[in-house]
Amino acid sequence: MHRDIRDKFQTPGFTIHIAGFAKVIGDVADGALGVVAFFAVAFLISAVLVYYFTHSVRMMLLPLLCSLIAVVWNMGLLTVFGFGLDPMSILVPFLVFAIGVSHGVQKINVIGEGIMEGMDGFTAAKNAFRKLVLTGAVAALADVFGFLTILLIDIRIIQEVAITASIGVGCVILTNIFLIPLLASFMHPGEGYKAKLERATAAREPVWRFFASFTQPRRAIVAIVISVALGGFAYAQSHKVRIGDVLAGVPELRPDSRYNRDDALITSHFSIGTDIIQTIVETVPNGCIQYDIMDMIDRFQWEIANVPAVRSTLSMPQAAKLTNAGYNEGNLKWRVLPRNPQTLVQATQGVETVTGLLNRDCSVMPVVIFMADHKDESIAGVVKAVKAFAAANDSERYTFKLATGNVGVMAATNEVVAENEFRILLWVYAAIIVLCLALFRSWRPTVAIILPLILVSMLCYMLMVWFDIGLKVSTLPVAALGVGIGVDYGIYIFARLKALLAQGMSLEEGFFHTLQVSGNAVVMTGLTLTIGVGTWIFSALQFQADMGLLLAFMFMANMLGAIILLPALARFVMPDKKAL
């Protein structure tokens, strides 16, 4: 509709600029429609990568179709439980599909290993199910715990994402752990497929030998030293992460979007804007005709108007002063609050409740604050000033409370994000440690799995500083999601390695053979996840682009950590096969 208005009325000398909540919602809805295209691109990329590693159309289709089934089940169960899709939770199908492909490829690789050993399709599928049912269940539970910890954040939209994603991972457990081996048992690849797998395995052998060499003491020390240096630098940078929005404009849209350009023009030419925070002043009934109350609100308005980030303010006392001057020929000397009760009644009686400056009995009078932007430092400055004034002046007759308006909501969410940042990571790591200890019954593999994840988490915070991404509603869950999904790599690798070491292999040889099967899946999964969510960077929605950048980095970094840093740590925490 806004395009029709511009096309009809805009001329070279007359331009139309539109701002407001309805326009934001419309632009966000338009941008959200692009998710369908990104999903299609992610599906095609996944298909190409899976085929490259499996060398079979049928084997390629198994994890892709089963993951799609999980997505369909997820969407259906959402309606059953009374949930819908908002611009943030609409990203969940991406994650569910990517997680499904991740677990599915592990099954396909073990099935391929069985075929190379001479098993038929049924025996290879049964062997894969037996080997991976427990490991896959624990890895999926790690994903679920990663999502469920987000429920601790008392913000409804984040909690819905957590519930939606948890339901999706539950569907993945059914489709990829049980359905893939079941369907694969009906396939008979034949000798030609076995020969393809053998050639592919031989071609990748030098690559896996290289990564297995990180179990050697000298290379292990180099990898650990570099990781410690990166971790120290990232830790120092992580303290610079800012809470809330860093850039001006509506955070859901790109800074250069049409809406944000219109909003910037309106804000620069007028003393109002779309960034509004309202302080609610609660008083006694008929407070607007009592001078001491109106004077205190007027003093508050003056102090807030002089906060650097505030462009202008609007309040009941301001309206009363303008009305009083109007009754006296507009003389500026009369633009004051009348001390006489009858005169004050005259100055306030014309202000209706629809103005939003008072309620029916005048016991609540908001002070509207128009801000220059909603950057974190701007919001923090206003919130600090309001709290300081309230602490010094609140009484039984009036109290100053925060806050309504779009910036008021941002201020509240910023406080919740700041309170939950550390707690969320603590809980997700605690859950993963418990799961790893329960699966491996040893602290050694748990340490080797957890330390690379911690390093990647710190590097993710460093990336947020470099790319001016604030810690907010859309980015706070990223760390938990990245850790919960990234731990899959280590769990699958160590489950395989444990069995090989139990057979008497050395650490280096065992890790080499682990990479030949689980390494294929880890690399393919890492690439699929990275490229799949990396397409979000081109989204018209800024929060989706931010999430895509951070998740793509975490998926890739976790993959590299699993095949480089993990074996290096294993050299020192697992000196021999008996360590497990």
VMD Tcl script that draws the C-alpha trace (Angstrom):
set ca {
  {0.00 0.00 0.00}
  {2.82 2.41 0.84}
  {4.31 1.81 -2.60}
  {0.95 2.73 -4.19}
  {0.86 5.97 -2.16}
  {4.37 6.91 -3.27}
  {3.69 6.07 -6.91}
  {0.46 8.10 -6.91}
  {1.51 11.25 -5.06}
  {5.30 11.53 -5.07}
  {6.85 13.97 -7.55}
  {10.40 15.31 -8.03}
  {9.58 18.25 -5.76}
  {7.34 16.40 -3.33}
  {8.61 13.32 -1.50}
  {6.76 10.99 0.86}
  {8.44 9.38 3.87}
  {6.55 6.87 5.98}
  {7.35 5.74 9.52}
  {5.51 4.03 12.35}
  {4.79 0.63 13.84}
  {2.49 -0.57 11.04}
  {5.12 0.22 8.41}
  {7.77 -1.68 10.39}
  {5.57 -4.75 10.67}
  {4.82 -4.64 6.95}
  {8.49 -4.43 5.98}
  {9.44 -7.20 8.44}
  {6.68 -9.41 7.01}
  {7.96 -8.77 3.48}
  {11.49 -9.68 4.57}
  {10.30 -12.82 6.35}
  {8.85 -14.15 3.10}
  {12.41 -14.42 1.80}
  {13.00 -17.22 4.31}
  {11.33 -19.63 1.89}
  {13.93 -18.84 -0.76}
  {16.78 -19.24 1.73}
  {15.39 -22.61 2.79}
  {15.32 -23.75 -0.82}
  {18.93 -22.61 -1.32}
  {19.99 -24.40 1.88}
  {18.28 -27.58 0.68}
  {20.08 -27.51 -2.67}
  {23.45 -26.81 -1.04}
  {22.88 -29.66 1.41}
  {21.95 -31.99 -1.45}
  {25.16 -31.19 -3.35}
  {27.38 -31.66 -0.28}
  {25.68 -34.86 0.85}
  {25.97 -36.32 -2.64}
  {29.66 -35.39 -2.78}
  {30.30 -37.34 0.40}
  {27.91 -40.28 -0.21}
  {28.28 -40.73 -4.01}
  {24.73 -42.02 -4.24}
  {21.46 -40.29 -5.07}
  {19.50 -42.69 -2.88}
  {21.84 -42.26 0.07}
  {21.75 -38.50 -0.48}
  {17.96 -38.42 -0.39}
  {17.68 -40.37 2.86}
  {18.93 -37.68 5.31}
  {17.42 -34.84 3.27}
  {13.93 -36.31 3.05}
  {13.93 -37.51 6.66}
  {15.02 -34.05 7.79}
  {12.21 -32.51 5.72}
  {9.77 -34.88 7.39}
  {11.03 -33.66 10.77}
  {10.41 -30.05 9.67}
  {6.88 -30.90 8.51}
  {6.13 -32.69 11.78}
  {7.53 -29.74 13.68}
  {5.27 -27.28 11.88}
  {2.25 -29.52 12.42}
  {2.92 -29.98 16.13}
  {3.23 -26.22 16.57}
  {-0.41 -25.78 15.60}
  {-1.39 -28.67 17.90}
  {0.27 -26.95 20.86}
  {-1.13 -23.54 19.95}
  {2.06 -21.89 18.70}
  {2.66 -19.92 15.51}
  {5.59 -18.56 13.55}
  {6.89 -15.06 14.13}
  {9.83 -13.45 12.28}
  {12.27 -14.96 14.79}
  {10.88 -18.47 15.17}
  {10.48 -18.76 11.40}
  {14.22 -19.42 11.39}
  {13.74 -22.60 13.42}
  {12.91 -24.82 10.39}
  {16.41 -23.98 9.11}
  {17.97 -25.22 12.32}
  {15.78 -28.32 12.53}
  {16.61 -29.24 8.95}
  {20.33 -28.64 9.49}
  {20.35 -30.67 12.72}
  {18.50 -33.46 10.95}
  {21.03 -33.55 8.12}
  {23.84 -33.53 10.71}
  {22.55 -36.62 12.50}
  {21.43 -38.29 9.30}
  {24.83 -38.08 7.63}
  {26.40 -39.84 10.62}
  {24.07 -42.79 10.00}
  {24.78 -42.77 6.27}
  {28.54 -42.82 6.85}
  {28.36 -45.80 9.20}
  {26.06 -47.58 6.74}
  {28.63 -46.89 3.99}
  {31.38 -48.28 6.22}
  {29.39 -51.47 6.66}
  {28.88 -51.80 2.91}
  {32.63 -51.43 2.34}
  {33.17 -54.24 4.83}
  {30.95 -56.50 2.70}
  {27.62 -56.20 4.53}
  {24.33 -56.10 2.67}
  {22.00 -53.12 3.03}
  {19.93 -54.63 5.82}
  {22.92 -55.71 7.92}
  {24.71 -52.36 7.37}
  {21.59 -50.42 8.46}
  {21.15 -52.61 11.54}
  {24.84 -52.18 12.39}
  {24.56 -48.38 12.06}
  {21.50 -48.27 14.29}
  {23.20 -50.40 16.94}
  {26.36 -48.30 16.92}
  {24.75 -44.86 16.89}
  {21.42 -45.16 18.69}
  {22.87 -44.19 22.08}
  {25.39 -41.70 20.71}
  {22.79 -40.09 18.47}
  {20.28 -39.87 21.31}
  {22.81 -38.18 23.61}
  {23.89 -35.77 20.84}
  {20.24 -34.91 20.15}
  {19.61 -34.42 23.85}
  {22.56 -32.01 23.91}
  {20.78 -30.04 21.18}
  {17.54 -30.10 23.18}
  {19.26 -28.92 26.37}
  {20.90 -26.15 24.38}
  {17.46 -24.97 23.32}
  {15.73 -25.53 26.66}
  {18.22 -23.41 28.57}
  {16.92 -20.46 26.55}
  {13.63 -20.90 28.42}
  {15.38 -19.32 31.41}
  {15.21 -15.99 29.58}
  {11.98 -14.31 30.67}
  {11.20 -12.96 27.20}
  {8.25 -14.58 25.48}
  {9.56 -14.50 21.92}
  {12.80 -16.26 22.95}
  {10.91 -18.87 24.95}
  {8.73 -19.65 21.94}
  {11.86 -20.16 19.83}
  {13.19 -22.55 22.49}
  {9.96 -24.56 22.59}
  {9.63 -24.63 18.79}
  {13.22 -25.79 18.31}
  {12.98 -28.41 21.08}
  {9.89 -29.92 19.45}
  {11.79 -29.94 16.14}
  {14.76 -31.82 17.63}
  {12.33 -34.33 19.13}
  {11.05 -34.93 15.59}
  {14.65 -35.31 14.38}
  {15.23 -38.06 16.96}
  {12.35 -40.06 15.51}
  {13.10 -39.48 11.83}
  {16.89 -39.57 11.71}
  {17.79 -42.03 14.44}
  {15.06 -44.54 13.68}
  {13.64 -43.84 10.22}
  {16.91 -43.56 8.29}
  {18.22 -47.03 9.28}
  {14.76 -48.46 8.66}
  {14.56 -47.07 5.12}
  {18.22 -47.89 4.41}
  {17.59 -51.51 5.28}
  {15.49 -51.82 2.10}
  {18.29 -50.50 -0.13}
  {20.73 -52.73 -1.99}
  {23.54 -50.47 -3.26}
  {25.56 -53.23 -4.97}
  {29.25 -53.64 -5.77}
  {29.42 -50.43 -7.83}
  {28.54 -48.32 -4.82}
  {31.09 -50.17 -2.71}
  {33.79 -49.39 -5.26}
  {32.85 -45.69 -5.28}
  {33.15 -45.52 -1.51}
  {36.53 -47.25 -1.56}
  {37.89 -44.80 -4.14}
  {36.56 -41.81 -2.18}
  {38.06 -43.18 1.04}
  {41.46 -43.64 -0.59}
  {41.36 -40.13 -2.08}
  {40.67 -38.51 1.32}
  {43.24 -40.55 3.23}
  {46.00 -37.86 3.07}
  {43.59 -35.28 4.48}
  {42.64 -37.47 7.42}
  {46.32 -38.40 8.01}
  {47.10 -34.69 8.29}
  {44.40 -34.03 10.88}
  {45.24 -37.22 12.78}
  {48.82 -35.93 13.07}
  {47.55 -33.34 15.59}
  {47.61 -36.16 18.13}
  {51.42 -36.06 17.86}
  {52.94 -34.18 20.84}
  {54.71 -31.46 18.84}
  {51.73 -30.54 16.66}
  {49.40 -30.89 19.61}
  {51.42 -28.33 21.59}
  {51.41 -25.88 18.67}
  {47.63 -26.21 18.25}
  {47.01 -25.75 21.98}
  {49.33 -22.73 22.26}
  {47.65 -21.02 19.29}
  {44.23 -21.80 20.78}
  {45.21 -20.38 24.17}
  {46.50 -17.21 22.51}
  {43.27 -16.86 20.51}
  {41.23 -17.52 23.63}
  {43.07 -14.87 25.63}
  {42.64 -12.27 22.89}
  {38.98 -13.19 22.42}
  {38.34 -13.02 26.17}
  {39.78 -9.51 26.31}
  {37.63 -8.45 23.34}
  {34.48 -10.12 24.70}
  {34.22 -7.54 27.50}
  {33.55 -4.90 24.84}
  {30.28 -6.53 23.75}
  {27.44 -4.04 24.16}
  {23.97 -4.87 25.41}
  {21.17 -3.95 23.02}
  {21.29 -2.30 19.61}
  {24.51 -0.78 18.39}
  {23.25 0.78 15.15}
  {20.59 3.43 14.64}
  {17.28 2.63 13.00}
  {14.77 -0.17 13.51}
  {16.91 -3.16 14.52}
  {14.80 -5.68 12.60}
  {15.66 -4.02 9.27}
  {18.91 -3.20 7.52}
  {20.41 0.23 8.33}
  {20.08 1.17 4.65}
  {16.49 -0.11 4.28}
  {13.86 2.28 2.95}
  {12.15 2.48 6.34}
  {15.33 3.34 8.24}
  {16.26 5.96 5.65}
  {12.80 7.52 5.98}
  {13.00 7.37 9.76}
  {16.45 9.01 9.78}
  {15.17 11.85 7.56}
  {12.10 12.45 9.75}
  {14.17 12.38 12.94}
  {16.77 14.78 11.53}
  {14.16 17.36 10.47}
  {11.78 17.20 13.42}
  {12.12 17.05 17.21}
  {10.07 13.86 17.37}
  {10.74 10.38 16.09}
  {9.71 6.76 16.32}
  {12.01 5.94 19.26}
  {9.81 6.65 22.28}
  {10.11 5.79 25.96}
  {7.40 6.77 28.43}
  {7.92 7.20 32.15}
  {4.70 6.51 34.04}
  {4.00 8.92 36.89}
  {1.52 7.44 39.37}
  {-0.16 10.03 41.62}
  {-3.22 10.49 43.76}
  {-6.60 10.97 42.01}
  {-6.95 14.41 40.40}
  {-3.21 14.89 40.62}
  {-3.23 17.10 37.55}
  {-4.96 19.91 39.46}
  {-2.55 19.81 42.41}
  {0.37 22.17 41.96}
  {3.04 20.27 43.92}
  {2.48 17.11 41.84}
  {2.42 18.95 38.52}
  {5.52 20.91 39.50}
  {7.43 17.73 40.33}
  {6.51 16.21 36.95}
  {7.60 19.44 35.28}
  {10.97 19.27 37.06}
  {11.36 15.67 35.97}
  {10.58 16.59 32.37}
  {13.23 19.34 32.46}
  {15.93 17.01 33.74}
  {15.12 14.27 31.23}
  {14.96 16.76 28.34}
  {18.60 17.62 29.05}
  {19.85 14.04 28.77}
  {22.05 13.97 25.60}
  {20.10 11.23 23.78}
  {16.70 12.96 24.24}
  {15.36 15.10 21.38}
  {12.16 16.34 23.01}
  {9.58 15.53 25.69}
  {5.86 15.84 26.15}
  {3.85 15.82 29.38}
  {0.68 17.02 31.09}
  {2.42 20.00 32.79}
  {3.78 21.10 29.41}
  {0.27 21.03 27.92}
  {-1.08 22.93 30.93}
  {1.54 25.69 30.58}
  {0.76 26.12 26.87}
  {-2.97 26.31 27.62}
  {-2.43 28.84 30.41}
  {-0.43 31.08 28.05}
  {-3.17 30.72 25.44}
  {-5.75 32.06 27.88}
  {-3.50 35.11 28.31}
  {-2.99 36.16 24.68}
  {-0.06 33.77 24.21}
  {2.21 35.83 26.42}
  {5.34 33.82 27.19}
  {5.35 35.16 30.74}
  {2.19 33.14 31.39}
  {3.69 29.87 30.11}
  {3.93 28.60 33.68}
  {2.01 26.24 35.95}
  {-0.71 28.21 37.81}
  {-0.49 27.86 41.57}
  {-4.17 28.69 41.97}
  {-6.25 25.44 41.90}
  {-9.11 26.96 39.86}
  {-6.71 28.37 37.29}
  {-4.93 25.01 37.11}
  {-8.28 23.31 36.49}
  {-8.90 25.74 33.63}
  {-5.46 24.96 32.16}
  {-5.92 21.18 32.27}
  {-9.61 20.60 31.60}
  {-9.21 20.68 27.83}
  {-6.68 17.83 27.73}
  {-8.50 14.61 26.81}
  {-7.46 11.09 27.78}
  {-7.02 10.22 24.10}
  {-3.86 12.35 24.11}
  {-2.20 9.70 26.24}
  {-1.07 12.33 28.76}
  {-3.45 11.27 31.53}
  {-5.95 8.60 32.52}
  {-9.61 9.07 33.42}
  {-9.14 10.30 37.00}
  {-5.75 11.89 36.37}
  {-3.94 9.50 38.73}
  {-1.51 8.42 36.01}
  {0.35 10.92 33.83}
  {2.97 9.57 31.42}
  {5.95 11.66 30.35}
  {6.65 10.95 26.67}
  {10.35 11.02 25.79}
  {11.36 11.20 22.11}
  {14.89 9.87 21.68}
  {17.43 10.45 18.95}
  {18.04 6.70 18.63}
  {17.78 3.45 20.58}
  {21.45 2.58 20.87}
  {22.46 0.85 24.06}
  {24.29 3.85 25.50}
  {21.34 6.15 24.71}
  {18.83 3.88 26.45}
  {21.16 3.34 29.39}
  {21.58 7.11 29.84}
  {17.84 7.77 29.96}
  {17.11 4.79 32.21}
  {19.86 5.88 34.61}
  {18.48 9.43 34.76}
  {14.91 8.23 35.39}
  {15.99 5.82 38.14}
  {18.15 8.50 39.80}
  {15.29 11.02 39.81}
  {12.83 8.43 41.12}
  {15.20 7.39 43.92}
  {15.60 10.99 45.03}
  {11.99 12.19 44.70}
  {9.47 9.33 44.94}
  {6.92 9.86 47.72}
  {3.48 8.68 48.80}
  {1.92 11.26 46.46}
  {3.84 10.42 43.30}
  {6.14 7.70 41.95}
  {8.10 7.60 38.68}
  {8.15 4.18 37.00}
  {9.75 2.73 33.89}
  {8.52 2.35 31.14}
  {6.38 1.94 28.04}
  {6.93 2.74 24.38}
  {9.10 0.81 21.94}
  {12.32 1.98 23.60}
  {10.82 1.14 26.98}
  {10.41 -2.44 25.80}
  {14.00 -2.41 24.53}
  {15.23 -1.11 27.88}
  {13.43 -3.91 29.73}
  {14.71 -6.60 27.37}
  {18.24 -5.24 27.59}
  {18.12 -5.63 31.37}
  {16.85 -9.21 31.04}
  {19.56 -10.02 28.48}
  {22.28 -8.59 30.72}
  {21.01 -10.61 33.69}
  {20.79 -13.91 31.78}
  {23.87 -13.76 29.55}
  {26.22 -15.68 31.85}
  {23.53 -17.89 33.36}
  {22.44 -19.25 29.98}
  {25.98 -20.30 29.02}
  {26.54 -21.77 32.48}
  {23.47 -23.96 32.24}
  {24.10 -25.14 28.69}
  {27.68 -26.11 29.52}
  {26.58 -27.79 32.74}
  {24.01 -29.86 30.83}
  {26.54 -30.86 28.18}
  {29.13 -31.83 30.80}
  {26.60 -34.05 32.57}
  {25.59 -35.72 29.28}
  {29.22 -36.33 28.27}
  {30.08 -37.78 31.67}
  {27.04 -40.04 31.51}
  {27.92 -41.24 27.99}
  {31.69 -41.72 28.33}
  {31.91 -42.28 32.12}
  {35.19 -40.34 32.16}
  {36.28 -36.74 32.62}
  {38.96 -37.06 29.92}
  {36.83 -37.01 26.76}
  {34.51 -34.50 28.46}
  {37.39 -32.04 28.87}
  {38.54 -32.55 25.27}
  {35.01 -31.92 23.98}
  {34.15 -28.92 26.17}
  {37.33 -26.82 25.86}
  {37.03 -26.23 22.06}
  {33.40 -25.20 22.57}
  {34.40 -22.64 25.21}
  {37.03 -21.22 22.86}
  {34.48 -20.86 20.06}
  {32.02 -19.15 22.41}
  {34.65 -16.52 23.28}
  {35.55 -16.07 19.61}
  {31.86 -15.54 18.86}
  {31.74 -12.65 21.33}
  {34.84 -11.19 19.73}
  {33.13 -11.39 16.34}
  {30.16 -9.48 17.73}
  {32.48 -6.66 18.77}
  {34.18 -6.52 15.38}
  {30.92 -6.47 13.39}
  {29.03 -4.07 15.70}
  {26.49 -6.69 16.76}
  {24.94 -6.08 20.15}
  {23.85 -8.72 22.65}
  {20.06 -8.64 22.38}
  {16.98 -10.79 21.97}
  {18.04 -12.18 18.59}
  {21.72 -12.80 19.38}
  {21.57 -14.00 23.01}
  {20.28 -17.48 22.04}
  {23.02 -17.88 19.41}
  {25.71 -18.89 21.89}
  {23.49 -21.58 23.42}
  {22.37 -22.82 19.99}
  {25.92 -22.94 18.66}
  {27.23 -24.83 21.67}
  {24.29 -27.24 21.77}
  {24.64 -28.16 18.10}
  {28.46 -27.96 17.98}
  {28.87 -30.54 20.74}
  {27.50 -33.17 18.34}
  {30.86 -33.20 16.54}
  {32.83 -34.15 19.63}
  {30.30 -36.70 20.85}
  {30.27 -38.62 17.56}
  {34.06 -38.48 17.24}
  {34.78 -39.70 20.75}
  {32.14 -42.42 20.64}
  {33.88 -43.82 17.56}
  {37.37 -43.27 18.98}
  {36.51 -45.02 22.23}
  {35.53 -48.20 20.39}
  {38.72 -48.17 18.28}
  {41.01 -47.59 21.24}
  {39.30 -50.46 23.03}
  {40.40 -52.65 20.09}
  {44.05 -51.81 20.85}
  {44.75 -49.05 18.32}
  {47.10 -46.19 19.16}
  {45.60 -42.72 19.64}
  {46.84 -41.44 16.27}
  {45.74 -44.52 14.34}
  {42.42 -44.60 16.16}
  {41.76 -40.95 15.39}
  {42.69 -41.51 11.74}
  {40.13 -44.31 11.40}
  {37.61 -42.23 13.31}
  {38.00 -39.39 10.83}
  {37.52 -41.75 7.90}
  {33.94 -42.32 9.03}
  {32.89 -39.74 11.61}
  {35.28 -37.14 10.15}
  {33.47 -37.32 6.82}
  {30.20 -36.63 8.57}
  {31.64 -33.87 10.78}
  {33.19 -31.98 7.87}
  {30.12 -32.41 5.70}
  {27.84 -31.37 8.56}
  {29.99 -28.35 9.37}
  {30.00 -27.22 5.76}
  {26.27 -27.82 5.35}
  {25.37 -25.94 8.52}
  {27.79 -23.11 7.76}
  {26.69 -22.55 4.18}
  {23.02 -23.13 5.01}
  {22.77 -20.49 7.72}
  {25.38 -18.37 5.94}
  {22.75 -17.59 3.29}
  {20.90 -15.62 5.98}
  {23.57 -12.93 5.71}
  {21.82 -11.75 2.53}
  {18.43 -11.44 4.25}
  {16.55 -8.14 4.24}
  {16.10 -8.60 7.99}
  {19.08 -7.39 10.01}
  {18.53 -9.71 12.97}
  {18.44 -12.71 10.64}
  {21.66 -11.57 8.97}
  {23.31 -11.17 12.40}
  {22.19 -14.63 13.50}
  {23.35 -16.12 10.20}
  {26.82 -14.61 10.52}
  {27.29 -15.72 14.13}
  {25.86 -19.22 13.68}
  {27.85 -19.81 10.48}
  {31.03 -18.83 12.31}
  {30.23 -21.05 15.30}
  {29.39 -24.07 13.15}
  {32.59 -23.75 11.12}
  {34.77 -22.99 14.15}
  {33.30 -25.91 16.10}
  {34.01 -28.21 13.16}
  {37.64 -27.08 12.98}
  {37.94 -27.41 16.74}
  {36.67 -30.98 16.57}
  {39.24 -32.10 13.99}
  {42.23 -29.97 15.10}
  {42.05 -28.90 18.75}
  {40.16 -31.93 20.02}
  {42.85 -34.47 18.96}
  {45.55 -32.15 20.32}
  {43.84 -32.09 23.71}
  {43.25 -35.83 23.53}
  {47.03 -36.37 23.34}
  {47.46 -34.95 26.84}
  {44.22 -35.91 28.58}
  {44.28 -39.45 27.13}
  {47.89 -40.65 27.30}
  {46.90 -44.22 26.44}
  {43.87 -46.25 25.46}
  {43.13 -47.15 29.07}
  {42.36 -43.51 29.81}
  {38.87 -44.03 28.46}
}
mol new
graphics top color blue
foreach p $ca { graphics top sphere $p radius 0.5 }
foreach p [lrange $ca 0 end-1] q [lrange $ca 1 end] { graphics top cylinder $p $q radius 0.2 }
display resetview
